[in-house]
Amino acid sequence: MPALILKPAARKEHRAAAHHLDPVVMIGAEGLTPAVMREADLALKAHGLIKLRVFSDDRSAREALLAQLADTLNAAPVQHIGKLLVLWRPIPPKEKAPPAEGAKSGPKIVKVLKFSKSGNHRAQVKKLTVFGNERVTAGGIVKRAKPRMSSRKRPAGE
């Protein structure tokens, strides 16, 4: 698989986004082992933009590692600065499991904050269970949801 090619503007954006990232994959003396490749692939699937740290003093070897990683993982090399390598690959869309036949959504747990009237105390956090036929009001009370009112002005067929 060939490496992705980024335009300079996109590369600049990814470099800026990667600035605050910590390395998620470390490449040691063994080099590119299958375990390292698997971890880098999983990190790219999860995050899209990753930093790798290479524990090697040879710059040309690090450049070769970056090119090999980009080719094998179908990623774009973003930056090679010192012993840090940055790779980017678009995150694949997550597949949603189809809902089972006749299945409805289950109860939801909702956090409700009640602030103190004086302002000197912390807000109270309550966890409430809300079922499908219930709703939470602005005051934090659980009420049964009413069926939506239809308009009396115009019949539904018009």
HUBEL-V897921 format. One record per residue. N is the residue number from 1. RES is the residue in one small letter. OMEGA is omega in whole degrees, -180 to 180 (* if undefined). Layout:
BEGIN
n=N res=RES omega=OMEGA
n=N res=RES omega=OMEGA
END
This chain:
BEGIN
n=1 res=m omega=179
n=2 res=p omega=179
n=3 res=a omega=176
n=4 res=l omega=179
n=5 res=i omega=-180
n=6 res=l omega=172
n=7 res=k omega=-177
n=8 res=p omega=-180
n=9 res=a omega=179
n=10 res=a omega=178
n=11 res=r omega=179
n=12 res=k omega=178
n=13 res=e omega=-179
n=14 res=h omega=176
n=15 res=r omega=180
n=16 res=a omega=-180
n=17 res=a omega=-178
n=18 res=a omega=-176
n=19 res=h omega=-175
n=20 res=h omega=-179
n=21 res=l omega=172
n=22 res=d omega=178
n=23 res=p omega=-180
n=24 res=v omega=179
n=25 res=v omega=178
n=26 res=m omega=179
n=27 res=i omega=-175
n=28 res=g omega=-175
n=29 res=a omega=-180
n=30 res=e omega=-180
n=31 res=g omega=-177
n=32 res=l omega=176
n=33 res=t omega=176
n=34 res=p omega=179
n=35 res=a omega=179
n=36 res=v omega=179
n=37 res=m omega=-180
n=38 res=r omega=179
n=39 res=e omega=179
n=40 res=a omega=179
n=41 res=d omega=178
n=42 res=l omega=179
n=43 res=a omega=178
n=44 res=l omega=177
n=45 res=k omega=-177
n=46 res=a omega=-171
n=47 res=h omega=-179
n=48 res=g omega=-179
n=49 res=l omega=-177
n=50 res=i omega=174
n=51 res=k omega=177
n=52 res=l omega=176
n=53 res=r omega=180
n=54 res=v omega=179
n=55 res=f omega=179
n=56 res=s omega=-179
n=57 res=d omega=-176
n=58 res=d omega=-177
n=59 res=r omega=-179
n=60 res=s omega=176
n=61 res=a omega=178
n=62 res=r omega=177
n=63 res=e omega=177
n=64 res=a omega=177
n=65 res=l omega=-180
n=66 res=l omega=180
n=67 res=a omega=-179
n=68 res=q omega=177
n=69 res=l omega=-179
n=70 res=a omega=-180
n=71 res=d omega=-175
n=72 res=t omega=-176
n=73 res=l omega=-178
n=74 res=n omega=-179
n=75 res=a omega=179
n=76 res=a omega=174
n=77 res=p omega=-177
n=78 res=v omega=-174
n=79 res=q omega=172
n=80 res=h omega=-179
n=81 res=i omega=-177
n=82 res=g omega=180
n=83 res=k omega=180
n=84 res=l omega=176
n=85 res=l omega=179
n=86 res=v omega=178
n=87 res=l omega=177
n=88 res=w omega=173
n=89 res=r omega=180
n=90 res=p omega=-180
n=91 res=i omega=179
n=92 res=p omega=179
n=93 res=p omega=-179
n=94 res=k omega=180
n=95 res=e omega=178
n=96 res=k omega=178
n=97 res=a omega=179
n=98 res=p omega=-180
n=99 res=p omega=179
n=100 res=a omega=-177
n=101 res=e omega=178
n=102 res=g omega=-179
n=103 res=a omega=177
n=104 res=k omega=180
n=105 res=s omega=-178
n=106 res=g omega=179
n=107 res=p omega=179
n=108 res=k omega=175
n=109 res=i omega=-174
n=110 res=v omega=175
n=111 res=k omega=179
n=112 res=v omega=177
n=113 res=l omega=173
n=114 res=k omega=-178
n=115 res=f omega=-180
n=116 res=s omega=-178
n=117 res=k omega=-177
n=118 res=s omega=-180
n=119 res=g omega=180
n=120 res=n omega=-176
n=121 res=h omega=178
n=122 res=r omega=176
n=123 res=a omega=177
n=124 res=q omega=179
n=125 res=v omega=177
n=126 res=k omega=175
n=127 res=k omega=-179
n=128 res=l omega=175
n=129 res=t omega=-178
n=130 res=v omega=179
n=131 res=f omega=-175
n=132 res=g omega=-178
n=133 res=n omega=-178
n=134 res=e omega=177
n=135 res=r omega=178
n=136 res=v omega=-180
n=137 res=t omega=180
n=138 res=a omega=179
n=139 res=g omega=179
n=140 res=g omega=180
n=141 res=i omega=178
n=142 res=v omega=179
n=143 res=k omega=176
n=144 res=r omega=-179
n=145 res=a omega=178
n=146 res=k omega=175
n=147 res=p omega=-177
n=148 res=r omega=-179
n=149 res=m omega=175
n=150 res=s omega=-178
n=151 res=s omega=178
n=152 res=r omega=-177
n=153 res=k omega=-174
n=154 res=r omega=176
n=155 res=p omega=-174
n=156 res=a omega=-175
n=157 res=g omega=-175
n=158 res=e omega=*
END
